[in-house]
Amino acid sequence: MICRTKRCEFLTEGMGALPFEIIGLLQPPFTFDTIRNNYPGCLQRAAHWQTQRKLATQSYVANPLYAETCSTSCQRIFPLSWIPRAADSRLFLESGLATSFCECKPPALKRILALAVVALSCFSSSVATHADVLPVDFFQSTHLIGGKQGSSLSDLAKSLSNGGYETAEGSNVRLDKWYAARSVDIRLDFITQISPRLGVLWGFSTGERGEKYTIDPSFKYGFLAVYPISKGSKFSFSATTTIGGRFRERSCTADYGDIGGVQQVNCRMAATEMDPAQTLNHLVNQEPSNRNQVSLQYTINF
Amino acid sequence: MKTVRSLIAASIVAATGSAFAQVEAVDMAAPLFNANWQSSDVKAAFNSGYTGQGTRITVVDEYRATAQQITGRMLAAGLQRQTHGYWTSEEANLTAPGATIVRQQFATGAPISLAPTGLNVINASYGMVAAYGLTNVRLGGTETSMVSYAKNGQAVVVKAAGNDAVNMLTRNVYGQNDYLSVNLKGAKSAIFVGALDKNGSATSKANIASYSNRAGTDAVVQKQFLMAGVAANQTGLAGTSFAAPIVSGYAAILGSKFKTAGATQITNQLLNTARTDTINGYNVAVHGRGEASLTRALAPVAIR
């Protein structure tokens, strides 16, 4: 990704050699109105930053979007070693020594992730007032926390594969050929830490296919917030939701000969007493059972 | 011309152990039945709840209070003592509980009424017996309507094969013949049903019951001859009279699945899907098309 330098405004002094064009300089102390008035390109960022500042009564809170985009996209400006701790951040902002704005445009995926982080940040801002949000590198702050092959819906497909029946002429029809997975669903779950007390939970699954069913790929997202109660105890709260992952069963084409002709039918129920058309009402079309999850946990160390 | 009037209902072979207690008549709407006499096909159908809805089974039989009372056990609740017609209609009901059961006294002369919609099945667990070799026999109004419906494909007519242990339409030991069967021969929606000694399976094959009439050598009869298991050791009731209501129930269940199918199509489906691998020493001249299989009759010919 190329950082469009002419739209990057660097407001600092004493930061050393920089690869970006310095298009403005504000001497401290400065206000956000100063930024807005002098550097319209930074308007959105500044406004958001200001919002964050208002929310943070005790300290200025760095804009997570700002941290995300600039710390990852413009790493040469802000190497991780530079990323200020909360106290540093407050110091910088209060003294007006250094801050920066960057209009680097992340690729679509990263943009989505960044938006998710912003949304999450807004959602949890009321509870994260005292949290010290760190501008961190996305990849370095992201950890794989779970991986699994199969799911409850994979198990459902497996259960549908049991048994079979005979055709009118006595040939065996085995359901396992229709409900055996060609590729089993694989899920990976990650956490991206955005502060010592807040992380974004996210993950995805590959989906699964059999001849007569499909489990759609899914994307899972949410957050984990940790609240220390005392030195040895803490509450943690997490909430996630999943998009996609639906189980869809497909029908079969059955030939009943003179008595019923050719009809679409639920593969599993073709030989039951049920009207073939009615069996279609029993095709499985099911969301993941754990689509929305909320967890509250109290941990005590002893 | 000779008119054959009320003749002999299908004979009942008494079960061993006759110390049966008499119980009240059963509530037909609540079939807590002794399912051990039924095939696994029927149990599965019953459990699924799709058991003949939208069809009518008219059981033409003996219901008069003065008729012989027979003791048997089809329900888990205990023994019952009732006339032949109440037994056969109860058996049809237990096979296809969703079907409307209509009881009609045989040989009254009253034509059988058909339901205006849905499949009609007529069960005839009796015969119209007279001396063998008569020509120009005239049946009464009830049976005439039954034969007409079978020939026109208006109702599936299921006829008990008879308990004389002879080939169909041949002279029995009394020198008699069943003229209802004679008239139903070749009718496009008529089925003759003989009895097996149990419900057969590929691993536990059944034999023809000792009393049951056989399909015989007439190819026309062979093509419309089925068999069904009669578990007399469970019910205390034996005879092809109790084979026919099973097939009537099967027809009703098929009719509730294939709502647009006519009586002839239902009949052919039952005949074409009969199993021969569940019968010991299957022989078309004995067993006709084989043992009726509800499972196969419900199944598609092919599926993909």
Interface residues (C-beta under 8 A of the other chain):
Chain A: Y165 E166 T167 A168 E169 G170 V173 C252 T253 A254 D255 Y256 G257 D258 I259 G260 V265 C267 A270 A271 T272 E273 M274 D275 P276
Chain B: A45 S48 Y50 T51 I253 L254 S256 K257 F258 K259 A261 Q265 I266 N268 Q269 N272 T273 R275 D277 T295 R296 A297 L298 A299 P300 V301 A302 I303 R304
